[in-house]
Amino acid sequence: MNSGIKKSIRAVLTFGGGTALLCLLILIHINQGSVSIPFDTVMDAIFHPKDSLEHHTIRGFRLPRAIMGIVAGGALAVAGAILQTVTRNPLASASTLGIHSGTYFAVVFSTVFFPVTLFSNGMIVAFFGGMITYLIVFIISGGNKATPVRMVLAGMIVSLLFASLTSVLQIFYENETAGLFLWGSGTLVQNDWSGVQFSLPIVVVGLIITLLLSSPLNTISLGDDVAIALGQKVAAVKVSSIVLAVLLTSVTVSVVGPIGFVGLVAPHIIKLIGYRNHYYLIIASFIWGANVLLVADILARIIDPSFSELPVGAITALIGAPWLIYLVIRLNKTRYGEENTSVIAGKSQKKISLSRTIIILIASIIGVFLISLASGNYGFEPIVTWQAFFGSGNDFMKSLILDIRLPRALVALLAGMMLAISGLIFQGVLRNPLADPSVIGITSGAGVGALVMMFVFGVSAVWIPIGAIIGAFLFFILVMILAIRAKFAPTILALLGVGISALGSAIIQILVVQADLAVGSALTWLSGSTYARGWSELTHYLLAPILILFPMLFIRLKGIDILAFGDETAKSLGVKVMSTRFELAFYATILSAFSVAAVGTIGFVGLIAPHFSRLLVGPSSQRLLPVTALVGGIVMVIADLFSRTLLAPNEIPSGILVAIIGAPYFLWLMKKSA
């Protein structure tokens, strides 16, 4: 078969087949609903409308939803194609670069504080939020010298930061942000044609401009130096393209909310087919982006036949996260795996005596602990706290301090220790300074397991840690399988972690919506909180794991130091590499699972504590273990203290505070090493 016939067949399948599939999906989509409507009635409603309830249902609710899915899916796919070309990053999309989270935060922030700015469906606000987010990611990841890995990692951290800030606003301004929770997860629900009428003209204009830029984009894809040599104004084309991509993203976010991964999946489908010319790539991406989003919305309503509206953004994440994992493994590993990430981990500038460090940290914990016990809605009361401990205080304050504040602070301390130790182990086992139970998806897996036990099986609280352990262990197995395939290359694993975490978060999001939790309760649990934690959580979930595993780990951690020299060296020294990795990682998984069972999904502790500890005592794992545990405990106790007192009598989930502290720290490390 000659090349001409192959090209014709490819074009027919890509454009003709894609369009035919789109028409079929539209018919399937508009036939879905809580009320069954015969197919011939659906066709009559489209082509021969009458003044009847069925026809109004089709034309006023179902058809606008399907058309909005086409517009939004196509726009997001085109935006993803543009971003991948301009950044020369095959993993770029509005979701992986944090643009979605920035637009969402901007809309929520304006809804609460500046509602007057939300004209044009909030698109202008979303656009500026998206542009600012892209600039932050671009600068933090190294500007024009940014590598694909750094951009995606910076996008992930910025997304977590903005997600935490958004959660704070939604928790404290639940009335003002009512209705934004489902929208914030991505939903195609339309009650009329207003969303389509608003977005369609902007998307059409954006698509036309993008097609006009297809030739300059073809030139830029050859590399900046070649493009400049060919007379292309590279800077102008890049700026115009980025503005266009953010605009297309913003208009979709303003109507349907942030829907991730469509801009990653659709362009890659077209590139796998073989299209590189941007004129054809853009048109085909639009068609297949619409297909991806309609398939996701159809699946959402198949999964939940009650039609209580699963967020379509969670379904696209279920589709897109495995796709991201596949892409990372498929791409040339040397392109990513050789990049040095050790500078991000934090290196010891000068070692401090281990005993002195531990004494200082223990003293700090005691100090923070006393401040925490003495602080609350009534202000700072050290005398009352003293009286409560030594018997001369009133019964109410005794109960408040000894039965509420004390066990809660102990829960925060031990949970922080466990998360920190877990992060230290994963960083050593995976040879990945970016590893953390939350970053590589273990925390998400534990959260999935705990939620399944709570809301699917409806079992008692005793079974929650069992569910968390099972979920964490399943995700741990997935991580280890992928790690073996990636030959434990640090940057490959960091990118795989983004996909695994996204997969777990999508499942958690679906379970939360299905469980019909109140917005505040859902966000509090998802963010991780020490609120209302007491002696039962301490004794059931935290004491036994740390008392049993800490001594075992202290003995076994020598293996991590040997693994740092590489597998061959470790084998020559008599270390059973694979069994050592699995054993230590299993211990880390247990620690993170019990922590999730106690306080929910809290991230960054396992990232911050080991990095900071290395600055204090160097890289030796046995020296790091006690120091990392103490640093993690301090971080969580401080987070718990501020969660109670910062906006008293209201509470901020501890996990959100840790993320707000941890994300800028991590971004600073990235910028410092850029």
C-alpha positions as CSV (number, residue, x, y, z in Angstrom):
1,M,0.0,0.0,0.0
2,N,1.5,3.3,-1.1
3,S,1.9,6.3,1.2
4,G,-0.9,8.3,-0.5
5,I,-3.5,5.6,0.2
6,K,-2.3,5.3,3.8
7,K,-2.6,9.1,4.3
8,S,-6.1,9.0,2.8
9,I,-7.2,6.2,5.1
10,R,-5.6,8.0,8.1
11,A,-7.5,11.2,7.2
12,V,-10.8,9.4,6.7
13,L,-10.4,7.6,10.1
14,T,-9.2,10.7,12.0
15,F,-11.6,13.3,10.6
16,G,-14.5,11.3,9.1
17,G,-14.4,8.6,11.8
18,G,-14.0,11.1,14.6
19,T,-16.9,13.1,13.3
20,A,-19.1,10.0,12.9
21,L,-18.2,8.9,16.5
22,L,-19.0,12.4,17.7
23,C,-22.5,12.2,16.1
24,L,-23.1,8.8,17.7
25,L,-22.0,10.0,21.1
26,I,-24.3,13.0,20.8
27,L,-27.3,10.6,20.2
28,I,-26.2,8.4,23.1
29,H,-25.7,11.4,25.3
30,I,-29.1,13.1,24.7
31,N,-30.8,9.7,25.2
32,Q,-29.5,9.6,28.8
33,G,-31.6,11.0,31.6
34,S,-33.7,10.3,34.6
35,V,-36.7,10.0,32.3
36,S,-36.6,7.6,29.4
37,I,-37.6,9.2,26.1
38,P,-38.0,7.0,22.9
39,F,-35.4,7.5,20.2
40,D,-37.8,8.6,17.6
41,T,-39.1,11.3,20.0
42,V,-35.5,12.5,20.4
43,M,-35.0,12.7,16.7
44,D,-38.3,14.6,16.2
45,A,-37.3,17.0,19.0
46,I,-34.0,17.8,17.1
47,F,-35.4,18.1,13.6
48,H,-39.1,18.7,14.0
49,P,-39.6,20.4,17.4
50,K,-43.0,20.7,18.9
51,D,-44.5,22.3,22.0
52,S,-44.3,19.2,24.3
53,L,-42.6,18.3,27.5
54,E,-40.4,15.7,25.9
55,H,-39.2,18.1,23.2
56,H,-38.5,20.9,25.7
57,T,-36.5,18.4,27.8
58,I,-34.4,17.4,24.8
59,R,-33.9,20.9,23.4
60,G,-33.7,22.9,26.6
61,F,-31.6,20.6,28.8
62,R,-30.0,17.6,27.1
63,L,-29.0,19.1,23.8
64,P,-27.3,22.2,25.3
65,R,-25.4,19.8,27.6
66,A,-24.1,17.8,24.7
67,I,-23.2,20.8,22.6
68,M,-21.4,22.3,25.7
69,G,-19.5,19.1,26.0
70,I,-18.3,19.5,22.3
71,V,-17.4,23.1,22.8
72,A,-15.6,22.6,26.1
73,G,-13.8,19.4,25.1
74,G,-12.7,20.8,21.8
75,A,-11.4,24.1,23.4
76,L,-9.5,22.2,26.1
77,A,-7.9,19.9,23.5
78,V,-6.8,22.8,21.3
79,A,-5.4,24.6,24.4
80,G,-3.4,21.5,25.3
81,A,-2.0,21.1,21.8
82,I,-0.8,24.8,21.9
83,L,0.8,24.4,25.3
84,Q,2.6,21.2,24.3
85,T,4.1,23.0,21.3
86,V,5.0,26.3,22.9
87,T,6.6,24.8,26.1
88,R,8.1,21.9,24.1
89,N,6.6,19.7,26.8
90,P,4.7,16.6,25.7
91,L,3.1,16.4,29.2
92,A,1.7,20.0,29.2
93,S,-1.9,20.8,29.5
94,A,-4.0,23.2,31.4
95,S,-4.3,20.7,34.3
96,T,-0.7,19.5,34.5
97,L,0.6,23.1,34.4
98,G,-1.8,24.3,37.2
99,I,-3.8,26.7,35.0
100,H,-7.1,25.0,35.9
101,S,-6.4,25.5,39.6
102,G,-5.4,29.1,39.1
103,T,-8.6,29.9,37.2
104,Y,-10.8,28.1,39.7
105,F,-9.2,29.9,42.7
106,A,-9.6,33.3,40.9
107,V,-13.3,32.7,40.4
108,V,-13.9,31.5,43.9
109,F,-11.9,34.4,45.4
110,S,-13.8,36.9,43.3
111,T,-17.1,35.3,44.2
112,V,-16.4,35.8,47.9
113,F,-14.7,39.2,47.9
114,F,-15.4,40.9,44.6
115,P,-18.6,39.5,43.1
116,V,-18.9,42.7,41.0
117,T,-16.0,41.5,38.9
118,L,-17.8,38.3,37.8
119,F,-19.3,39.7,34.6
120,S,-19.0,37.6,31.4
121,N,-19.6,34.5,33.5
122,G,-16.4,35.2,35.4
123,M,-14.3,34.6,32.3
124,I,-12.1,37.7,32.7
125,V,-11.3,36.8,36.3
126,A,-10.6,33.2,35.2
127,F,-8.3,34.4,32.4
128,F,-6.2,36.6,34.7
129,G,-6.0,33.8,37.2
130,G,-4.8,31.4,34.5
131,M,-2.2,33.8,33.2
132,I,-0.8,34.6,36.6
133,T,-0.6,30.8,37.4
134,Y,1.2,30.1,34.1
135,L,3.7,32.9,34.8
136,I,4.4,31.5,38.3
137,V,4.9,28.0,36.9
138,F,7.1,29.3,34.1
139,I,9.3,31.4,36.4
140,I,9.6,28.8,39.1
141,S,10.5,26.0,36.7
142,G,13.4,28.0,35.2
143,G,11.9,30.3,32.6
144,N,13.2,29.7,29.1
145,K,15.5,27.0,30.5
146,A,12.6,25.1,32.0
147,T,12.6,21.4,31.4
148,P,9.4,19.4,30.9
149,V,9.9,17.7,34.3
150,R,10.3,20.9,36.2
151,M,7.3,22.5,34.6
152,V,5.0,19.6,35.4
153,L,6.3,19.4,39.0
154,A,5.9,23.1,39.5
155,G,2.4,22.9,38.0
156,M,1.6,20.1,40.4
157,I,2.8,22.0,43.5
158,V,1.1,25.3,42.4
159,S,-2.1,23.3,41.8
160,L,-1.9,21.9,45.4
161,L,-1.3,25.4,46.7
162,F,-4.2,27.0,44.9
163,A,-6.5,24.0,45.8
164,S,-5.7,24.5,49.5
165,L,-6.4,28.2,49.3
166,T,-9.6,27.5,47.4
167,S,-10.7,25.0,50.1
168,V,-10.2,27.6,52.8
169,L,-12.5,30.0,51.0
170,Q,-15.1,27.3,50.4
171,I,-15.1,26.1,54.0
172,F,-15.4,29.6,55.6
173,Y,-17.7,31.1,53.0
174,E,-19.9,28.1,52.3
175,N,-23.0,30.2,51.6
176,E,-21.2,32.5,49.2
177,T,-19.6,29.6,47.3
178,A,-22.7,27.4,47.4
179,G,-22.9,25.5,44.1
180,L,-19.2,25.9,43.3
181,F,-18.2,22.5,44.7
182,L,-19.7,20.4,41.9
183,W,-18.8,23.1,39.4
184,G,-15.2,23.1,40.7
185,S,-15.0,19.4,40.0
186,G,-16.2,20.0,36.4
187,T,-19.8,19.5,35.3
188,L,-21.5,19.8,31.9
189,V,-25.0,20.4,33.5
190,Q,-26.8,23.1,31.5
191,N,-30.3,24.4,32.2
192,D,-30.6,26.4,29.0
193,W,-28.5,27.6,26.0
194,S,-26.9,30.5,27.8
195,G,-23.6,28.7,28.4
196,V,-23.3,27.6,24.8
197,Q,-24.3,31.1,23.5
198,F,-21.6,32.7,25.7
199,S,-18.8,30.3,25.0
200,L,-19.3,29.2,21.4
201,P,-18.4,32.5,19.7
202,I,-15.3,32.9,21.8
203,V,-14.2,29.4,21.1
204,V,-14.8,29.7,17.4
205,V,-12.8,32.9,17.2
206,G,-10.0,31.3,19.2
207,L,-10.0,28.3,17.0
208,I,-9.8,30.4,13.8
209,I,-6.9,32.4,15.3
210,T,-5.2,29.2,16.3
211,L,-5.5,27.9,12.8
212,L,-3.9,31.1,11.5
213,L,-1.0,30.5,13.9
214,S,-0.6,26.9,12.7
215,S,2.3,27.8,10.3
216,P,4.3,29.7,13.0
217,L,3.6,26.9,15.4
218,N,5.0,24.4,12.9
219,T,8.2,26.4,12.7
220,I,8.5,26.8,16.5
221,S,8.1,23.0,16.9
222,L,11.5,22.7,15.1
223,G,13.2,24.6,18.0
224,D,13.7,28.3,18.8
225,D,17.1,28.5,17.0
226,V,15.7,27.1,13.8
227,A,12.6,29.3,14.0
228,I,14.7,32.4,14.5
229,A,16.9,31.5,11.6
230,L,13.8,31.1,9.4
231,G,12.8,34.6,10.4
232,Q,10.1,33.7,12.9
233,K,9.3,36.1,15.7
234,V,9.4,33.4,18.3
235,A,8.6,35.5,21.4
236,A,5.6,37.1,19.8
237,V,4.2,33.8,18.6
238,K,4.8,32.1,22.0
239,V,3.1,35.0,24.0
240,S,0.1,35.0,21.5
241,S,-0.2,31.3,21.7
242,I,-0.1,31.2,25.5
243,V,-2.7,33.9,25.8
244,L,-4.9,32.0,23.3
245,A,-4.5,28.7,25.2
246,V,-5.3,30.4,28.6
247,L,-8.3,32.2,27.0
248,L,-9.7,28.9,25.6
249,T,-9.2,27.3,29.0
250,S,-10.8,30.3,30.9
251,V,-13.9,30.4,28.8
252,T,-14.5,26.6,29.4
253,V,-13.8,27.0,33.1
254,S,-16.2,29.9,33.4
255,V,-19.1,27.7,32.1
256,V,-18.3,24.1,33.1
257,G,-15.6,24.4,35.7
258,P,-12.0,23.0,35.6
259,I,-12.0,19.7,33.7
260,G,-8.6,18.1,33.6
261,F,-6.6,15.8,31.2
262,V,-8.7,16.4,28.1
263,G,-6.0,18.7,26.8
264,L,-3.4,15.9,27.5
265,V,-5.3,12.9,26.0
266,A,-6.8,14.3,22.8
267,P,-3.7,15.9,21.2
268,H,-1.6,12.8,22.0
269,I,-4.2,10.6,20.3
270,I,-3.8,12.7,17.1
271,K,0.0,12.6,17.4
272,L,0.0,8.9,17.8
273,I,-2.0,8.7,14.6
274,G,0.8,10.6,13.0
275,Y,-0.2,14.2,12.6
276,R,2.4,16.8,13.3
277,N,1.2,19.7,11.1
278,H,-0.6,22.0,13.4
279,Y,-3.4,22.9,11.0
280,Y,-4.6,19.3,11.0
281,L,-3.5,18.7,14.6
282,I,-5.7,21.5,15.9
283,I,-8.8,20.5,13.9
284,A,-8.4,16.8,14.8
285,S,-7.7,17.7,18.5
286,F,-10.9,19.7,18.6
287,I,-12.9,16.7,17.3
288,W,-11.3,14.1,19.5
289,G,-11.3,16.4,22.5
290,A,-15.1,16.7,22.1
291,N,-15.3,12.9,21.9
292,V,-13.2,12.4,25.0
293,L,-15.4,14.7,27.1
294,L,-18.7,13.3,25.8
295,V,-17.5,9.8,26.6
296,A,-16.5,10.9,30.1
297,D,-19.9,12.4,30.7
298,I,-21.7,9.3,29.3
299,L,-19.6,7.2,31.6
300,A,-20.4,9.4,34.6
301,R,-24.1,8.8,34.2
302,I,-23.6,5.1,33.6
303,I,-21.6,4.8,36.8
304,D,-24.3,6.6,38.7
305,P,-27.6,5.6,37.2
306,S,-29.4,7.7,39.8
307,F,-28.3,10.8,37.9
308,S,-27.3,12.6,41.0
309,E,-24.5,14.1,38.8
310,L,-21.0,12.7,39.2
311,P,-18.5,15.4,38.3
312,V,-17.3,14.8,34.8
313,G,-13.9,16.2,35.8
314,A,-13.4,13.2,38.0
315,I,-14.1,10.8,35.1
316,T,-11.7,12.6,32.8
317,A,-9.1,12.3,35.6
318,L,-9.9,8.5,35.7
319,I,-9.2,8.4,32.0
320,G,-6.4,10.9,31.9
321,A,-4.3,9.7,34.9
322,P,-3.5,6.3,33.4
323,W,-2.9,8.0,30.1
324,L,-0.3,10.3,31.8
325,I,1.3,7.3,33.4
326,Y,1.5,5.6,30.0
327,L,3.0,8.6,28.3
328,V,5.7,9.0,30.9
329,I,6.7,5.4,30.5
330,R,6.5,5.5,26.7
331,L,8.5,8.7,26.3
332,N,12.3,8.4,26.0
333,K,13.4,7.8,29.6
334,T,16.8,9.3,29.1
335,R,15.1,12.6,28.4
336,Y,13.9,12.7,32.0
337,G,15.7,10.1,34.0
338,E,19.1,11.8,33.6
339,E,18.0,15.1,35.0
340,N,19.5,15.7,38.4
341,T,16.9,16.3,41.1
342,S,19.2,16.0,44.1
343,V,19.5,19.7,44.4
344,I,15.8,19.9,45.1
345,A,16.1,17.6,48.0
346,G,18.1,19.9,50.2
347,K,21.8,19.3,51.0
348,S,23.5,19.7,54.4
349,Q,25.4,22.9,54.5
350,K,27.1,22.0,57.8
351,K,26.3,19.2,60.1
352,I,25.1,19.9,63.6
353,S,25.7,17.4,66.5
354,L,23.0,14.9,66.4
355,S,22.4,14.9,70.1
356,R,22.3,18.7,70.2
357,T,19.8,18.7,67.3
358,I,17.6,16.2,69.0
359,I,17.6,18.1,72.3
360,I,16.7,21.4,70.4
361,L,13.9,19.7,68.6
362,I,12.5,18.0,71.7
363,A,12.6,21.4,73.5
364,S,10.9,23.0,70.5
365,I,8.2,20.3,70.6
366,I,7.6,20.8,74.3
367,G,7.4,24.6,73.8
368,V,5.0,24.4,70.9
369,F,3.0,21.7,72.8
370,L,2.6,24.0,75.9
371,I,1.6,26.9,73.7
372,S,-0.9,24.7,71.9
373,L,-2.5,23.5,75.2
374,A,-2.7,27.1,76.5
375,S,-4.2,28.5,73.3
376,G,-7.8,28.5,72.1
377,N,-10.9,30.5,71.6
378,Y,-10.3,32.2,74.9
379,G,-6.8,33.4,74.0
380,F,-3.5,32.4,75.4
381,E,-4.0,31.2,79.0
382,P,-0.8,29.6,80.5
383,I,-1.9,30.0,84.1
384,V,-5.2,28.2,83.5
385,T,-3.3,25.4,81.7
386,W,-1.0,25.1,84.7
387,Q,-4.0,24.9,87.1
388,A,-5.7,22.3,84.9
389,F,-2.6,20.0,85.1
390,F,-2.0,20.4,88.9
391,G,-5.6,20.2,90.1
392,S,-6.5,23.8,91.1
393,G,-8.5,24.7,87.9
394,N,-12.2,24.5,87.2
395,D,-13.7,21.3,85.8
396,F,-14.6,22.8,82.4
397,M,-11.1,24.0,81.6
398,K,-9.6,20.8,82.9
399,S,-11.8,18.8,80.6
400,L,-11.1,21.2,77.7
401,I,-7.3,21.0,78.1
402,L,-6.9,17.4,79.2
403,D,-9.6,15.7,77.2
404,I,-9.7,17.8,74.0
405,R,-6.6,19.8,73.4
406,L,-4.0,17.3,74.8
407,P,-5.1,14.2,72.9
408,R,-5.6,16.3,69.7
409,A,-2.1,17.7,70.0
410,L,-0.7,14.2,70.6
411,V,-2.6,13.0,67.5
412,A,-1.0,15.8,65.4
413,L,2.4,15.0,66.8
414,L,2.3,11.3,66.1
415,A,0.6,11.6,62.7
416,G,3.3,14.1,61.7
417,M,6.0,11.8,62.8
418,M,4.5,8.9,60.9
419,L,4.1,10.9,57.7
420,A,7.6,12.3,57.9
421,I,9.2,8.8,58.5
422,S,7.1,7.5,55.6
423,G,8.4,10.2,53.3
424,L,12.0,9.6,54.4
425,I,11.7,5.9,53.6
426,F,10.1,6.4,50.2
427,Q,12.7,9.0,49.2
428,G,15.4,6.4,50.0
429,V,13.8,3.3,48.6
430,L,12.7,5.0,45.3
431,R,16.0,7.1,45.1
432,N,13.6,10.0,44.6
433,P,14.1,13.2,46.6
434,L,10.6,14.3,45.5
435,A,8.9,11.2,46.9
436,D,6.3,11.6,49.6
437,P,3.2,9.5,50.5
438,S,1.0,12.2,49.0
439,V,3.1,12.9,45.9
440,I,3.5,9.3,44.8
441,G,-0.2,8.5,45.5
442,I,0.1,6.3,48.7
443,T,-2.0,8.8,50.7
444,S,-4.6,8.9,48.0
445,G,-4.8,5.1,48.0
446,A,-5.2,5.1,51.7
447,G,-7.9,7.7,51.4
448,V,-9.7,5.6,48.8
449,G,-9.6,2.6,51.0
450,A,-10.8,4.4,54.1
451,L,-13.7,6.0,52.2
452,V,-14.7,2.7,50.6
453,M,-15.0,1.2,54.1
454,M,-16.9,4.2,55.5
455,F,-19.4,4.9,52.7
456,V,-19.6,1.9,50.4
457,F,-19.5,-0.9,53.0
458,G,-20.8,1.2,55.9
459,V,-18.7,-0.7,58.5
460,S,-17.7,0.5,61.9
461,A,-14.8,2.8,62.6
462,V,-12.6,-0.2,63.6
463,W,-12.4,-1.2,60.0
464,I,-11.4,2.2,58.6
465,P,-7.6,1.6,59.1
466,I,-8.0,-1.8,57.5
467,G,-9.5,-0.1,54.4
468,A,-6.8,2.5,54.5
469,I,-4.0,-0.2,54.6
470,I,-5.6,-2.2,51.8
471,G,-6.0,1.0,49.6
472,A,-2.5,2.2,50.4
473,F,-1.0,-1.3,49.8
474,L,-2.7,-1.6,46.4
475,F,-1.4,1.8,45.3
476,F,2.0,0.9,46.8
477,I,2.1,-2.2,44.5
478,L,1.3,0.0,41.5
479,V,4.0,2.4,42.5
480,M,6.6,-0.3,42.9
481,I,5.7,-2.0,39.5
482,L,6.0,1.3,37.7
483,A,9.2,2.1,39.6
484,I,10.8,-1.2,38.4
485,R,9.8,-0.4,34.9
486,A,11.2,3.1,35.2
487,K,14.4,1.6,36.7
488,F,13.8,3.9,39.8
489,A,14.8,7.0,37.7
490,P,13.9,9.9,40.2
491,T,12.2,12.3,37.7
492,I,10.3,9.5,35.9
493,L,8.9,8.4,39.3
494,A,8.0,12.0,40.2
495,L,6.0,12.3,37.0
496,L,4.4,8.9,37.5
497,G,3.4,10.1,41.0
498,V,1.5,13.0,39.5
499,G,-0.6,10.5,37.5
500,I,-1.1,8.0,40.4
501,S,-2.1,10.8,42.8
502,A,-4.6,12.2,40.2
503,L,-6.1,8.7,39.8
504,G,-6.6,8.4,43.6
505,S,-8.0,11.9,43.9
506,A,-10.5,11.3,41.2
507,I,-11.8,8.1,42.9
508,I,-12.0,10.0,46.3
509,Q,-13.9,12.8,44.6
510,I,-16.4,10.4,43.1
511,L,-16.9,8.6,46.5
512,V,-17.4,12.0,48.3
513,V,-20.1,13.1,45.8
514,Q,-21.7,9.6,46.0
515,A,-21.7,9.8,49.8
516,D,-23.5,13.1,49.6
517,L,-21.2,14.8,52.2
518,A,-21.8,18.4,53.0
519,V,-19.3,20.6,51.2
520,G,-17.5,21.7,54.4
521,S,-17.3,18.1,55.7
522,A,-16.0,16.8,52.4
523,L,-13.3,19.4,52.0
524,T,-12.2,19.0,55.6
525,W,-11.8,15.3,55.2
526,L,-10.1,15.6,51.8
527,S,-7.7,18.2,53.1
528,G,-6.8,16.3,56.3
529,S,-7.7,17.6,59.7
530,T,-7.0,17.1,63.4
531,Y,-10.5,18.5,64.3
532,A,-12.3,16.5,66.9
533,R,-9.5,13.9,67.1
534,G,-8.9,12.5,70.5
535,W,-7.7,9.6,72.7
536,S,-9.5,7.0,70.5
537,E,-7.6,8.0,67.3
538,L,-4.4,8.1,69.3
539,T,-4.8,4.6,70.8
540,H,-6.5,2.9,67.8
541,Y,-4.4,4.2,64.9
542,L,-1.2,5.9,66.0
543,L,0.5,4.5,69.1
544,A,1.0,0.9,68.0
545,P,2.5,1.5,64.5
546,I,5.1,4.0,65.6
547,L,6.1,2.1,68.8
548,I,6.5,-1.2,66.8
549,L,7.9,0.1,63.5
550,F,10.3,2.9,64.8
551,P,12.8,0.5,66.4
552,M,12.6,-1.9,63.4
553,L,13.2,0.9,61.0
554,F,16.2,2.2,63.0
555,I,17.8,-1.2,62.5
556,R,16.8,-1.7,58.8
557,L,17.5,1.8,57.5
558,K,21.2,1.1,56.8
559,G,19.9,-0.6,53.7
560,I,18.7,2.7,52.3
561,D,22.1,4.3,52.5
562,I,23.6,1.3,50.6
563,L,20.8,1.6,48.0
564,A,21.8,5.2,47.3
565,F,25.0,3.9,45.7
566,G,23.0,2.0,43.0
567,D,21.6,-1.5,42.7
568,E,24.8,-3.2,41.4
569,T,26.9,-1.8,44.3
570,A,24.3,-2.8,46.8
571,K,24.2,-6.3,45.5
572,S,28.0,-6.6,45.6
573,L,27.8,-5.6,49.3
574,G,25.3,-8.5,50.0
575,V,22.1,-6.5,50.1
576,K,19.0,-8.2,48.7
577,V,17.9,-5.1,46.7
578,M,14.4,-5.9,45.7
579,S,13.3,-7.5,49.0
580,T,14.9,-4.6,51.0
581,R,13.0,-2.1,48.9
582,F,9.7,-3.9,49.3
583,E,10.1,-4.4,53.0
584,L,11.0,-0.8,53.8
585,A,8.4,0.6,51.4
586,F,5.8,-1.7,53.0
587,Y,6.6,-0.3,56.5
588,A,6.3,3.3,55.0
589,T,2.9,2.3,53.5
590,I,1.6,1.1,56.9
591,L,2.7,4.3,58.6
592,S,1.0,6.5,56.0
593,A,-2.2,4.4,56.0
594,F,-2.7,4.6,59.7
595,S,-2.0,8.3,59.6
596,V,-4.7,8.7,56.9
597,A,-7.1,6.7,59.1
598,A,-6.5,9.1,62.0
599,V,-6.4,12.5,60.3
600,G,-7.3,12.1,56.7
601,T,-5.2,12.9,53.6
602,I,-2.4,15.4,54.6
603,G,0.4,16.1,52.2
604,F,3.8,17.7,52.2
605,V,4.9,16.6,55.7
606,G,6.8,13.7,54.2
607,L,8.4,16.1,51.8
608,I,9.3,19.0,54.0
609,A,10.6,17.1,57.1
610,P,13.3,14.9,55.4
611,H,14.5,17.8,53.3
612,F,14.8,20.1,56.3
613,S,16.4,17.4,58.4
614,R,19.1,16.8,55.8
615,L,20.1,20.4,56.2
616,L,20.6,19.8,59.9
617,V,22.3,16.4,60.1
618,G,23.3,15.3,56.6
619,P,22.2,12.3,54.5
620,S,22.8,9.3,56.9
621,S,19.4,7.6,57.3
622,Q,20.0,6.5,60.8
623,R,20.8,10.1,61.8
624,L,17.9,11.3,59.8
625,L,15.2,9.0,61.3
626,P,14.8,10.6,64.7
627,V,15.4,14.1,63.4
628,T,12.9,13.7,60.6
629,A,10.3,12.2,63.0
630,L,10.7,15.2,65.4
631,V,10.6,17.8,62.6
632,G,7.4,16.1,61.1
633,G,5.9,16.2,64.6
634,I,6.7,19.9,65.1
635,V,5.2,20.8,61.7
636,M,1.9,19.0,62.5
637,V,1.6,20.4,66.0
638,I,2.2,23.9,64.7
639,A,-0.3,23.3,61.9
640,D,-2.8,22.1,64.5
641,L,-2.2,25.1,66.7
642,F,-2.8,27.6,63.9
643,S,-5.7,25.6,62.6
644,R,-7.5,26.3,66.0
645,T,-6.4,29.8,66.7
646,L,-5.7,31.6,63.4
647,L,-9.3,32.3,62.6
648,A,-10.9,31.3,66.0
649,P,-13.6,30.3,66.6
650,N,-13.5,28.9,63.0
651,E,-11.0,26.1,62.2
652,I,-8.8,25.6,59.1
653,P,-8.1,22.0,58.3
654,S,-4.5,21.2,59.3
655,G,-3.7,19.7,56.0
656,I,-4.5,22.9,54.2
657,L,-2.1,24.9,56.4
658,V,0.6,22.3,55.8
659,A,0.1,22.6,52.1
660,I,0.1,26.5,52.3
661,I,3.4,26.3,54.1
662,G,4.9,23.3,52.2
663,A,4.1,24.4,48.6
664,P,6.0,27.7,48.7
665,Y,8.9,26.0,50.4
666,F,9.0,23.3,47.7
667,L,8.7,26.0,45.0
668,W,11.5,28.0,46.6
669,L,13.7,24.9,46.5
670,M,12.9,24.4,42.8
671,K,13.6,28.0,42.0
672,K,16.8,28.0,44.0
673,S,18.0,25.0,42.0
674,A,16.8,26.2,38.6
